[in-house]
């Protein structure tokens, strides 16, 4: 049958060449759509390096001088820090709170904060820029469950004292770019400029290597280093927030409502008062919406679906018209003894063979358009960073998807035509 189909395709080459060109263009366009969808789904499936579920941030404010609630007595530095610690203890003792701690809230330290603070980190002659996160204590890792790349547990980094021996925690991508494939990264020395004097370098000892950190759900995890934040003082205490993790099963919205109702008066201590409490899951949605990530993904997804739908309709229409014009041929074949199933099989195989013939030139064209052009990632830790690996994966997915569409496009009209009486056909 295959030999007969090939002869049939060649005999009708004058008409089939237009179908060949259409399938060629559709395959190339569809592979772009598939590549985008694969990258989005792949990136979203990768853990973000932390767990924002069941986590909240409590923001407090302070009454300024001149307001009716301002107390000069409570503005004393010792008294102010004492009052702030009382607030933290009250939050820690609130129902369903598993752990709570003061956390530095500036310069992108908190997840989904939107801000960013970068520094240069170097080892010997190798240097790179990376985001810096300022950590007050190991409770930061306990709250957000930031895991070590060594054993994928958060207990290991949580028990490291960053204030001892100038400790620093770096992510996998930072370790790979600075140390290559070296196994013994922990205990090595790295250097970073001092903020007040960028010409001077400060040495840090790598205490652990963490899993990479995500900024948005739809992008790959990226670099980060964690170092000790400045000690809490009256000068920087308004740069801190109270982050907390609640017990599993605690309803998010109910917890926020109850906390604001129960703690509004309880946390009004000295000049401090409760401003609001937010879920980090909501903060993630808000920051992705603010930065246009959500809208960009939605628009691109809608365009990809619409384009795929149009291409599918084009293929269906092409084969439908082609098979409808061959009704007399179908009737003749049935009169000569061909069964309906055999006719349907022949038309489907013919379509699949024609489609398969376009795959190789389409892949070659896509390869030169997409793979050979553009920048290549220097650290290929994920599939989507390796264009040579991503290319055959998306090509295979495209072939399967279009193969199903082409097969159905040929089978449906062939199925209907095969039901026609040979004399009518």
Secondary structure, DSSP 8 states (H G I E B T S, - for coil): -HHHHHHHHHHTHHHHHHHHHHHHHHHHHHHHHHHHHHHHHHHHHS--SS--TTEEEEEEEE--TTSTT--SGGGSHHHHHHHHHHHHHHHHTSTTEEEEEEEE-STT-STT-----EEEEEETTEEEEEEEEEESSTHHHHHHT--BTTTS-SHHHHT--TTTTTEEEEEHHHHHHHHTT-S--TT-EEEEEETTEEEEEEEEEEEEEE--B-SSTTS--B--EEEE-----TTTGGGEEEEEEE-TT--HHHHHHHHHHHHHHHT--TTEEEEEEEEHHHHHHHHHHHTTHHHHHHHHHHHHHHHHHHHHHHHHHHHHHHHHTTHHHHHHHHHTT--HHHHHHHHHHHHHHHHHHHHHHHHHHHIIIIISSS---SS--SGGG-HHHHHHHHHHHHHHHHHHHHHHHHHHHHHHHHTS-TTT-
